[in-house]
Amino acid sequence: MNLLNVARWEFQKTIRSKGFLVMTVFIPAMIALAVFGVALGLGVDGRAIEGDPPPPFVLVVWLALLLFIGAFITAIMAFYSVIKEKANRVVELMLSSVSAMELMAGKILGLGLAGLIQVVAWSVAIGFAVSRFVPITLGAFSIVHFVAYPLYFVLGYLLIAAMYATVGAAMKDVHSGGHKGWWG
């Protein structure tokens, strides 16, 4: 049960931060405003442009890029969160009530859920923007796509975040690189 409490605490802390709000709400809103601005400025009447859809690999490349960026940004948040808690000695207090494994796993799971929400918001905003100019519909996707897309994010994120959190736990602070080196 402690693992779920740590994950919930980390998730709530993350979604309440200004950075998460900017990355999840503000950037997709700016994309939507830009799409409406371009649509109004060019006289587009709100319908998709007639023509052939782009080749499937173009859409796949964009979705993969979105997953890659989302997984790395969220993993870097885990990295900095581990280092910050270690520097502030918060981790010593937290380890009195949960094990180190539960703490790290909860941190990774909580941030991963927040990152998944972020990637879904970005995907919806980009899908909306693309659908205004390119004839792509949700009918082009099967249920496998809707299940596999978040699954790929989760698996990729878990791999990257586990490595970043491990490196963050081994470092003294961000600037030192974890050791003094031969000169100091």
Buried (B, 14 or more C-beta within 10 A) or exposed (E): EBBEBBBBBBBEBBBEEEEBEEBBEEBBEEBBEEBBEEBEEEEBEEEBEEEEEEEEEEBEEBBBEBBBEBBBBBBBBBBEBBBBBBEEEEBEEBEEEBEEEBBBBBBBBBBBBBBBBBBBBBBEBBBEBBBBBBBBEEEEEEEEEEEEBBEBBBEBBBEBBBEBBEBBBEBEEEEEEEEEEEEE
